[in-house]
Amino acid sequence: MNIIKYKDNLILISILVFSLIYLKLLFETFFFGSIPMHDTLWAYSIYQYIFNHFEIYNSFPSWIDTNNGGMPALGVTTFSTSIVAIPLVFFSKIIGINSYYSYLLLMSFFTSIFALGTYILLKEIIKNYFYIFFLILLSYLFSSDYFFILQSHWWYTILPFQIFFLVKYFKLFDE
């Protein structure tokens, strides 16, 4: 019974976190006129190429030759070309949104993974974890400039999960 309650709480927290991040990105877009710059613009251009290729040819490209002399279009080198992009493009086509708003969904998804990893890690090591998590999430949301540096952030998406499993390992084996 406790496991079911934990899963339900995790799903609700996931939806809340994802919604907050996506709403923040929409707010920055509409009210501040923010657009992707630097690495995020580069990642968006790759995602837009994949999105447009699917829209025109109804298939995904296997190679993007305009990027650094060429790279596999659906490799795991960046989150904009990760395997998550395929179902997101399908989903975006079903609900009828363009590549930009679809990319905001992708950015929100990966930022949510980081936030959820932080939530699970704090739940494991701190007693009043929810308040601390909420404070960290709010400060992260209001301090990050997603449109400038988000592409550079993809590598630490699973870092909280890695720390969580290391802590769990050391507790389990009493090391």
Secondary structure, 3 states (H helix, E strand, C coil): CHHHHHHHHHHHHHHHHHHHHHHHHHHHHHHHCCCCCHHHHHHHHHHHHHHHHHHHHCCCCCEECCCCCCEECCCCCCHHHCCCHHHHHHHHHHHCCCHHHHHHHHHHHHHHHHHHHHHHHHHHHCCCHHHHHHHHHHHHHHHCCHHHHHHHHHHHCCHHHHHHHHHHHHHHCCC
